[in-house]
Amino acid sequence: MQVRLALEVMFEGTKGDTDLGQVTPGAMQEPGASQSLRVGDAVSVSYKAEEGGEPAHVVLEWEGGSTSDMVADAVIAIILQVHCAI
């Protein structure tokens, strides 16, 4: 949830699919559980919890372009910053 909060502070228009804002931290401990965010209508961020020996990971997807590339760079920086703070 720290990543989502940081992204919402930085970017207007950060949206999650379904009821992402109500997901509890314990829910992400379920093997294979996943969350998705759309940042500024430019970048999709998906997180998948570890499952069957596969480590947890984040996937970023965006269409190339100067604005989308800048948003993606900022999203990566935020994710790394939050990860290092944990």
Phi and psi restraints in degrees (range 20) as a CNS / XPLOR table:
assign (resid 1 and name C) (resid 2 and name N)
       (resid 2 and name CA) (resid 2 and name C) 1.0 -62.7 20.0 2
assign (resid 2 and name N) (resid 2 and name CA)
       (resid 2 and name C) (resid 3 and name N) 1.0 -37.8 20.0 2
assign (resid 2 and name C) (resid 3 and name N)
       (resid 3 and name CA) (resid 3 and name C) 1.0 -65.6 20.0 2
assign (resid 3 and name N) (resid 3 and name CA)
       (resid 3 and name C) (resid 4 and name N) 1.0 -45.4 20.0 2
assign (resid 3 and name C) (resid 4 and name N)
       (resid 4 and name CA) (resid 4 and name C) 1.0 -60.0 20.0 2
assign (resid 4 and name N) (resid 4 and name CA)
       (resid 4 and name C) (resid 5 and name N) 1.0 -45.5 20.0 2
assign (resid 4 and name C) (resid 5 and name N)
       (resid 5 and name CA) (resid 5 and name C) 1.0 -60.9 20.0 2
assign (resid 5 and name N) (resid 5 and name CA)
       (resid 5 and name C) (resid 6 and name N) 1.0 -45.4 20.0 2
assign (resid 5 and name C) (resid 6 and name N)
       (resid 6 and name CA) (resid 6 and name C) 1.0 -61.6 20.0 2
assign (resid 6 and name N) (resid 6 and name CA)
       (resid 6 and name C) (resid 7 and name N) 1.0 -40.4 20.0 2
assign (resid 6 and name C) (resid 7 and name N)
       (resid 7 and name CA) (resid 7 and name C) 1.0 -68.5 20.0 2
assign (resid 7 and name N) (resid 7 and name CA)
       (resid 7 and name C) (resid 8 and name N) 1.0 -38.3 20.0 2
assign (resid 7 and name C) (resid 8 and name N)
       (resid 8 and name CA) (resid 8 and name C) 1.0 -66.4 20.0 2
assign (resid 8 and name N) (resid 8 and name CA)
       (resid 8 and name C) (resid 9 and name N) 1.0 -35.7 20.0 2
assign (resid 8 and name C) (resid 9 and name N)
       (resid 9 and name CA) (resid 9 and name C) 1.0 -68.1 20.0 2
assign (resid 9 and name N) (resid 9 and name CA)
       (resid 9 and name C) (resid 10 and name N) 1.0 -40.5 20.0 2
assign (resid 9 and name C) (resid 10 and name N)
       (resid 10 and name CA) (resid 10 and name C) 1.0 -79.1 20.0 2
assign (resid 10 and name N) (resid 10 and name CA)
       (resid 10 and name C) (resid 11 and name N) 1.0 -38.3 20.0 2
assign (resid 10 and name C) (resid 11 and name N)
       (resid 11 and name CA) (resid 11 and name C) 1.0 -123.9 20.0 2
assign (resid 11 and name N) (resid 11 and name CA)
       (resid 11 and name C) (resid 12 and name N) 1.0 127.2 20.0 2
assign (resid 11 and name C) (resid 12 and name N)
       (resid 12 and name CA) (resid 12 and name C) 1.0 -74.4 20.0 2
assign (resid 12 and name N) (resid 12 and name CA)
       (resid 12 and name C) (resid 13 and name N) 1.0 139.8 20.0 2
assign (resid 12 and name C) (resid 13 and name N)
       (resid 13 and name CA) (resid 13 and name C) 1.0 89.4 20.0 2
assign (resid 13 and name N) (resid 13 and name CA)
       (resid 13 and name C) (resid 14 and name N) 1.0 25.5 20.0 2
assign (resid 13 and name C) (resid 14 and name N)
       (resid 14 and name CA) (resid 14 and name C) 1.0 -80.9 20.0 2
assign (resid 14 and name N) (resid 14 and name CA)
       (resid 14 and name C) (resid 15 and name N) 1.0 122.1 20.0 2
assign (resid 14 and name C) (resid 15 and name N)
       (resid 15 and name CA) (resid 15 and name C) 1.0 -128.8 20.0 2
assign (resid 15 and name N) (resid 15 and name CA)
       (resid 15 and name C) (resid 16 and name N) 1.0 144.7 20.0 2
assign (resid 15 and name C) (resid 16 and name N)
       (resid 16 and name CA) (resid 16 and name C) 1.0 -111.2 20.0 2
assign (resid 16 and name N) (resid 16 and name CA)
       (resid 16 and name C) (resid 17 and name N) 1.0 154.5 20.0 2
assign (resid 16 and name C) (resid 17 and name N)
       (resid 17 and name CA) (resid 17 and name C) 1.0 -81.0 20.0 2
assign (resid 17 and name N) (resid 17 and name CA)
       (resid 17 and name C) (resid 18 and name N) 1.0 157.8 20.0 2
assign (resid 17 and name C) (resid 18 and name N)
       (resid 18 and name CA) (resid 18 and name C) 1.0 52.3 20.0 2
assign (resid 18 and name N) (resid 18 and name CA)
       (resid 18 and name C) (resid 19 and name N) 1.0 -131.4 20.0 2
assign (resid 18 and name C) (resid 19 and name N)
       (resid 19 and name CA) (resid 19 and name C) 1.0 -109.5 20.0 2
assign (resid 19 and name N) (resid 19 and name CA)
       (resid 19 and name C) (resid 20 and name N) 1.0 47.4 20.0 2
assign (resid 19 and name C) (resid 20 and name N)
       (resid 20 and name CA) (resid 20 and name C) 1.0 -55.6 20.0 2
assign (resid 20 and name N) (resid 20 and name CA)
       (resid 20 and name C) (resid 21 and name N) 1.0 -34.9 20.0 2
assign (resid 20 and name C) (resid 21 and name N)
       (resid 21 and name CA) (resid 21 and name C) 1.0 -63.1 20.0 2
assign (resid 21 and name N) (resid 21 and name CA)
       (resid 21 and name C) (resid 22 and name N) 1.0 -17.9 20.0 2
assign (resid 21 and name C) (resid 22 and name N)
       (resid 22 and name CA) (resid 22 and name C) 1.0 -101.3 20.0 2
assign (resid 22 and name N) (resid 22 and name CA)
       (resid 22 and name C) (resid 23 and name N) 1.0 3.0 20.0 2
assign (resid 22 and name C) (resid 23 and name N)
       (resid 23 and name CA) (resid 23 and name C) 1.0 -70.2 20.0 2
assign (resid 23 and name N) (resid 23 and name CA)
       (resid 23 and name C) (resid 24 and name N) 1.0 133.2 20.0 2
assign (resid 23 and name C) (resid 24 and name N)
       (resid 24 and name CA) (resid 24 and name C) 1.0 -91.3 20.0 2
assign (resid 24 and name N) (resid 24 and name CA)
       (resid 24 and name C) (resid 25 and name N) 1.0 153.3 20.0 2
assign (resid 24 and name C) (resid 25 and name N)
       (resid 25 and name CA) (resid 25 and name C) 1.0 -55.4 20.0 2
assign (resid 25 and name N) (resid 25 and name CA)
       (resid 25 and name C) (resid 26 and name N) 1.0 -35.7 20.0 2
assign (resid 25 and name C) (resid 26 and name N)
       (resid 26 and name CA) (resid 26 and name C) 1.0 -63.9 20.0 2
assign (resid 26 and name N) (resid 26 and name CA)
       (resid 26 and name C) (resid 27 and name N) 1.0 -28.2 20.0 2
assign (resid 26 and name C) (resid 27 and name N)
       (resid 27 and name CA) (resid 27 and name C) 1.0 -65.1 20.0 2
assign (resid 27 and name N) (resid 27 and name CA)
       (resid 27 and name C) (resid 28 and name N) 1.0 -29.2 20.0 2
assign (resid 27 and name C) (resid 28 and name N)
       (resid 28 and name CA) (resid 28 and name C) 1.0 -79.1 20.0 2
assign (resid 28 and name N) (resid 28 and name CA)
       (resid 28 and name C) (resid 29 and name N) 1.0 -3.8 20.0 2
assign (resid 28 and name C) (resid 29 and name N)
       (resid 29 and name CA) (resid 29 and name C) 1.0 -83.4 20.0 2
assign (resid 29 and name N) (resid 29 and name CA)
       (resid 29 and name C) (resid 30 and name N) 1.0 -12.5 20.0 2
assign (resid 29 and name C) (resid 30 and name N)
       (resid 30 and name CA) (resid 30 and name C) 1.0 -66.9 20.0 2
assign (resid 30 and name N) (resid 30 and name CA)
       (resid 30 and name C) (resid 31 and name N) 1.0 133.0 20.0 2
assign (resid 30 and name C) (resid 31 and name N)
       (resid 31 and name CA) (resid 31 and name C) 1.0 -56.7 20.0 2
assign (resid 31 and name N) (resid 31 and name CA)
       (resid 31 and name C) (resid 32 and name N) 1.0 130.8 20.0 2
assign (resid 31 and name C) (resid 32 and name N)
       (resid 32 and name CA) (resid 32 and name C) 1.0 79.5 20.0 2
assign (resid 32 and name N) (resid 32 and name CA)
       (resid 32 and name C) (resid 33 and name N) 1.0 0.3 20.0 2
assign (resid 32 and name C) (resid 33 and name N)
       (resid 33 and name CA) (resid 33 and name C) 1.0 -62.5 20.0 2
assign (resid 33 and name N) (resid 33 and name CA)
       (resid 33 and name C) (resid 34 and name N) 1.0 146.5 20.0 2
assign (resid 33 and name C) (resid 34 and name N)
       (resid 34 and name CA) (resid 34 and name C) 1.0 -139.9 20.0 2
assign (resid 34 and name N) (resid 34 and name CA)
       (resid 34 and name C) (resid 35 and name N) 1.0 157.0 20.0 2
assign (resid 34 and name C) (resid 35 and name N)
       (resid 35 and name CA) (resid 35 and name C) 1.0 -134.6 20.0 2
assign (resid 35 and name N) (resid 35 and name CA)
       (resid 35 and name C) (resid 36 and name N) 1.0 152.2 20.0 2
assign (resid 35 and name C) (resid 36 and name N)
       (resid 36 and name CA) (resid 36 and name C) 1.0 -135.9 20.0 2
assign (resid 36 and name N) (resid 36 and name CA)
       (resid 36 and name C) (resid 37 and name N) 1.0 144.3 20.0 2
assign (resid 36 and name C) (resid 37 and name N)
       (resid 37 and name CA) (resid 37 and name C) 1.0 -131.4 20.0 2
assign (resid 37 and name N) (resid 37 and name CA)
       (resid 37 and name C) (resid 38 and name N) 1.0 151.6 20.0 2
assign (resid 37 and name C) (resid 38 and name N)
       (resid 38 and name CA) (resid 38 and name C) 1.0 -118.9 20.0 2
assign (resid 38 and name N) (resid 38 and name CA)
       (resid 38 and name C) (resid 39 and name N) 1.0 121.0 20.0 2
assign (resid 38 and name C) (resid 39 and name N)
       (resid 39 and name CA) (resid 39 and name C) 1.0 -105.1 20.0 2
assign (resid 39 and name N) (resid 39 and name CA)
       (resid 39 and name C) (resid 40 and name N) 1.0 116.7 20.0 2
assign (resid 39 and name C) (resid 40 and name N)
       (resid 40 and name CA) (resid 40 and name C) 1.0 54.3 20.0 2
assign (resid 40 and name N) (resid 40 and name CA)
       (resid 40 and name C) (resid 41 and name N) 1.0 32.7 20.0 2
assign (resid 40 and name C) (resid 41 and name N)
       (resid 41 and name CA) (resid 41 and name C) 1.0 52.4 20.0 2
assign (resid 41 and name N) (resid 41 and name CA)
       (resid 41 and name C) (resid 42 and name N) 1.0 26.4 20.0 2
assign (resid 41 and name C) (resid 42 and name N)
       (resid 42 and name CA) (resid 42 and name C) 1.0 -127.9 20.0 2
assign (resid 42 and name N) (resid 42 and name CA)
       (resid 42 and name C) (resid 43 and name N) 1.0 -36.2 20.0 2
assign (resid 42 and name C) (resid 43 and name N)
       (resid 43 and name CA) (resid 43 and name C) 1.0 -130.6 20.0 2
assign (resid 43 and name N) (resid 43 and name CA)
       (resid 43 and name C) (resid 44 and name N) 1.0 133.8 20.0 2
assign (resid 43 and name C) (resid 44 and name N)
       (resid 44 and name CA) (resid 44 and name C) 1.0 -100.6 20.0 2
assign (resid 44 and name N) (resid 44 and name CA)
       (resid 44 and name C) (resid 45 and name N) 1.0 130.2 20.0 2
assign (resid 44 and name C) (resid 45 and name N)
       (resid 45 and name CA) (resid 45 and name C) 1.0 -119.3 20.0 2
assign (resid 45 and name N) (resid 45 and name CA)
       (resid 45 and name C) (resid 46 and name N) 1.0 123.3 20.0 2
assign (resid 45 and name C) (resid 46 and name N)
       (resid 46 and name CA) (resid 46 and name C) 1.0 -122.7 20.0 2
assign (resid 46 and name N) (resid 46 and name CA)
       (resid 46 and name C) (resid 47 and name N) 1.0 136.0 20.0 2
assign (resid 46 and name C) (resid 47 and name N)
       (resid 47 and name CA) (resid 47 and name C) 1.0 -118.9 20.0 2
assign (resid 47 and name N) (resid 47 and name CA)
       (resid 47 and name C) (resid 48 and name N) 1.0 133.6 20.0 2
assign (resid 47 and name C) (resid 48 and name N)
       (resid 48 and name CA) (resid 48 and name C) 1.0 -125.8 20.0 2
assign (resid 48 and name N) (resid 48 and name CA)
       (resid 48 and name C) (resid 49 and name N) 1.0 126.2 20.0 2
assign (resid 48 and name C) (resid 49 and name N)
       (resid 49 and name CA) (resid 49 and name C) 1.0 -68.3 20.0 2
assign (resid 49 and name N) (resid 49 and name CA)
       (resid 49 and name C) (resid 50 and name N) 1.0 158.9 20.0 2
assign (resid 49 and name C) (resid 50 and name N)
       (resid 50 and name CA) (resid 50 and name C) 1.0 -64.1 20.0 2
assign (resid 50 and name N) (resid 50 and name CA)
       (resid 50 and name C) (resid 51 and name N) 1.0 149.6 20.0 2
assign (resid 50 and name C) (resid 51 and name N)
       (resid 51 and name CA) (resid 51 and name C) 1.0 -154.7 20.0 2
assign (resid 51 and name N) (resid 51 and name CA)
       (resid 51 and name C) (resid 52 and name N) 1.0 129.1 20.0 2
assign (resid 51 and name C) (resid 52 and name N)
       (resid 52 and name CA) (resid 52 and name C) 1.0 53.7 20.0 2
assign (resid 52 and name N) (resid 52 and name CA)
       (resid 52 and name C) (resid 53 and name N) 1.0 42.3 20.0 2
assign (resid 52 and name C) (resid 53 and name N)
       (resid 53 and name CA) (resid 53 and name C) 1.0 85.5 20.0 2
assign (resid 53 and name N) (resid 53 and name CA)
       (resid 53 and name C) (resid 54 and name N) 1.0 -11.3 20.0 2
assign (resid 53 and name C) (resid 54 and name N)
       (resid 54 and name CA) (resid 54 and name C) 1.0 -83.7 20.0 2
assign (resid 54 and name N) (resid 54 and name CA)
       (resid 54 and name C) (resid 55 and name N) 1.0 127.3 20.0 2
assign (resid 54 and name C) (resid 55 and name N)
       (resid 55 and name CA) (resid 55 and name C) 1.0 -68.3 20.0 2
assign (resid 55 and name N) (resid 55 and name CA)
       (resid 55 and name C) (resid 56 and name N) 1.0 157.6 20.0 2
assign (resid 55 and name C) (resid 56 and name N)
       (resid 56 and name CA) (resid 56 and name C) 1.0 -61.8 20.0 2
assign (resid 56 and name N) (resid 56 and name CA)
       (resid 56 and name C) (resid 57 and name N) 1.0 148.6 20.0 2
assign (resid 56 and name C) (resid 57 and name N)
       (resid 57 and name CA) (resid 57 and name C) 1.0 -153.4 20.0 2
assign (resid 57 and name N) (resid 57 and name CA)
       (resid 57 and name C) (resid 58 and name N) 1.0 161.1 20.0 2
assign (resid 57 and name C) (resid 58 and name N)
       (resid 58 and name CA) (resid 58 and name C) 1.0 -117.8 20.0 2
assign (resid 58 and name N) (resid 58 and name CA)
       (resid 58 and name C) (resid 59 and name N) 1.0 137.6 20.0 2
assign (resid 58 and name C) (resid 59 and name N)
       (resid 59 and name CA) (resid 59 and name C) 1.0 -121.0 20.0 2
assign (resid 59 and name N) (resid 59 and name CA)
       (resid 59 and name C) (resid 60 and name N) 1.0 127.1 20.0 2
assign (resid 59 and name C) (resid 60 and name N)
       (resid 60 and name CA) (resid 60 and name C) 1.0 -109.0 20.0 2
assign (resid 60 and name N) (resid 60 and name CA)
       (resid 60 and name C) (resid 61 and name N) 1.0 136.2 20.0 2
assign (resid 60 and name C) (resid 61 and name N)
       (resid 61 and name CA) (resid 61 and name C) 1.0 -135.2 20.0 2
assign (resid 61 and name N) (resid 61 and name CA)
       (resid 61 and name C) (resid 62 and name N) 1.0 137.4 20.0 2
assign (resid 61 and name C) (resid 62 and name N)
       (resid 62 and name CA) (resid 62 and name C) 1.0 -160.2 20.0 2
assign (resid 62 and name N) (resid 62 and name CA)
       (resid 62 and name C) (resid 63 and name N) 1.0 158.1 20.0 2
assign (resid 62 and name C) (resid 63 and name N)
       (resid 63 and name CA) (resid 63 and name C) 1.0 -87.6 20.0 2
assign (resid 63 and name N) (resid 63 and name CA)
       (resid 63 and name C) (resid 64 and name N) 1.0 134.1 20.0 2
assign (resid 63 and name C) (resid 64 and name N)
       (resid 64 and name CA) (resid 64 and name C) 1.0 -60.1 20.0 2
assign (resid 64 and name N) (resid 64 and name CA)
       (resid 64 and name C) (resid 65 and name N) 1.0 144.3 20.0 2
assign (resid 64 and name C) (resid 65 and name N)
       (resid 65 and name CA) (resid 65 and name C) 1.0 165.7 20.0 2
assign (resid 65 and name N) (resid 65 and name CA)
       (resid 65 and name C) (resid 66 and name N) 1.0 157.5 20.0 2
assign (resid 65 and name C) (resid 66 and name N)
       (resid 66 and name CA) (resid 66 and name C) 1.0 -60.8 20.0 2
assign (resid 66 and name N) (resid 66 and name CA)
       (resid 66 and name C) (resid 67 and name N) 1.0 -43.8 20.0 2
assign (resid 66 and name C) (resid 67 and name N)
       (resid 67 and name CA) (resid 67 and name C) 1.0 -68.9 20.0 2
assign (resid 67 and name N) (resid 67 and name CA)
       (resid 67 and name C) (resid 68 and name N) 1.0 -47.6 20.0 2
assign (resid 67 and name C) (resid 68 and name N)
       (resid 68 and name CA) (resid 68 and name C) 1.0 -62.7 20.0 2
assign (resid 68 and name N) (resid 68 and name CA)
       (resid 68 and name C) (resid 69 and name N) 1.0 -37.9 20.0 2
assign (resid 68 and name C) (resid 69 and name N)
       (resid 69 and name CA) (resid 69 and name C) 1.0 -63.5 20.0 2
assign (resid 69 and name N) (resid 69 and name CA)
       (resid 69 and name C) (resid 70 and name N) 1.0 -40.6 20.0 2
assign (resid 69 and name C) (resid 70 and name N)
       (resid 70 and name CA) (resid 70 and name C) 1.0 -66.3 20.0 2
assign (resid 70 and name N) (resid 70 and name CA)
       (resid 70 and name C) (resid 71 and name N) 1.0 -41.1 20.0 2
assign (resid 70 and name C) (resid 71 and name N)
       (resid 71 and name CA) (resid 71 and name C) 1.0 -63.9 20.0 2
assign (resid 71 and name N) (resid 71 and name CA)
       (resid 71 and name C) (resid 72 and name N) 1.0 -44.6 20.0 2
assign (resid 71 and name C) (resid 72 and name N)
       (resid 72 and name CA) (resid 72 and name C) 1.0 -61.3 20.0 2
assign (resid 72 and name N) (resid 72 and name CA)
       (resid 72 and name C) (resid 73 and name N) 1.0 -42.0 20.0 2
assign (resid 72 and name C) (resid 73 and name N)
       (resid 73 and name CA) (resid 73 and name C) 1.0 -60.2 20.0 2
assign (resid 73 and name N) (resid 73 and name CA)
       (resid 73 and name C) (resid 74 and name N) 1.0 -43.6 20.0 2
assign (resid 73 and name C) (resid 74 and name N)
       (resid 74 and name CA) (resid 74 and name C) 1.0 -66.8 20.0 2
assign (resid 74 and name N) (resid 74 and name CA)
       (resid 74 and name C) (resid 75 and name N) 1.0 -38.9 20.0 2
assign (resid 74 and name C) (resid 75 and name N)
       (resid 75 and name CA) (resid 75 and name C) 1.0 -62.8 20.0 2
assign (resid 75 and name N) (resid 75 and name CA)
       (resid 75 and name C) (resid 76 and name N) 1.0 -44.1 20.0 2
assign (resid 75 and name C) (resid 76 and name N)
       (resid 76 and name CA) (resid 76 and name C) 1.0 -60.3 20.0 2
assign (resid 76 and name N) (resid 76 and name CA)
       (resid 76 and name C) (resid 77 and name N) 1.0 -44.1 20.0 2
assign (resid 76 and name C) (resid 77 and name N)
       (resid 77 and name CA) (resid 77 and name C) 1.0 -61.2 20.0 2
assign (resid 77 and name N) (resid 77 and name CA)
       (resid 77 and name C) (resid 78 and name N) 1.0 -42.1 20.0 2
assign (resid 77 and name C) (resid 78 and name N)
       (resid 78 and name CA) (resid 78 and name C) 1.0 -65.0 20.0 2
assign (resid 78 and name N) (resid 78 and name CA)
       (resid 78 and name C) (resid 79 and name N) 1.0 -44.8 20.0 2
assign (resid 78 and name C) (resid 79 and name N)
       (resid 79 and name CA) (resid 79 and name C) 1.0 -60.9 20.0 2
assign (resid 79 and name N) (resid 79 and name CA)
       (resid 79 and name C) (resid 80 and name N) 1.0 -45.4 20.0 2
assign (resid 79 and name C) (resid 80 and name N)
       (resid 80 and name CA) (resid 80 and name C) 1.0 -66.0 20.0 2
assign (resid 80 and name N) (resid 80 and name CA)
       (resid 80 and name C) (resid 81 and name N) 1.0 -38.8 20.0 2
assign (resid 80 and name C) (resid 81 and name N)
       (resid 81 and name CA) (resid 81 and name C) 1.0 -64.0 20.0 2
assign (resid 81 and name N) (resid 81 and name CA)
       (resid 81 and name C) (resid 82 and name N) 1.0 -45.7 20.0 2
assign (resid 81 and name C) (resid 82 and name N)
       (resid 82 and name CA) (resid 82 and name C) 1.0 -66.1 20.0 2
assign (resid 82 and name N) (resid 82 and name CA)
       (resid 82 and name C) (resid 83 and name N) 1.0 -41.7 20.0 2
assign (resid 82 and name C) (resid 83 and name N)
       (resid 83 and name CA) (resid 83 and name C) 1.0 -61.5 20.0 2
assign (resid 83 and name N) (resid 83 and name CA)
       (resid 83 and name C) (resid 84 and name N) 1.0 -41.2 20.0 2
assign (resid 83 and name C) (resid 84 and name N)
       (resid 84 and name CA) (resid 84 and name C) 1.0 -69.9 20.0 2
assign (resid 84 and name N) (resid 84 and name CA)
       (resid 84 and name C) (resid 85 and name N) 1.0 -26.1 20.0 2
assign (resid 84 and name C) (resid 85 and name N)
       (resid 85 and name CA) (resid 85 and name C) 1.0 -79.8 20.0 2
assign (resid 85 and name N) (resid 85 and name CA)
       (resid 85 and name C) (resid 86 and name N) 1.0 -15.3 20.0 2
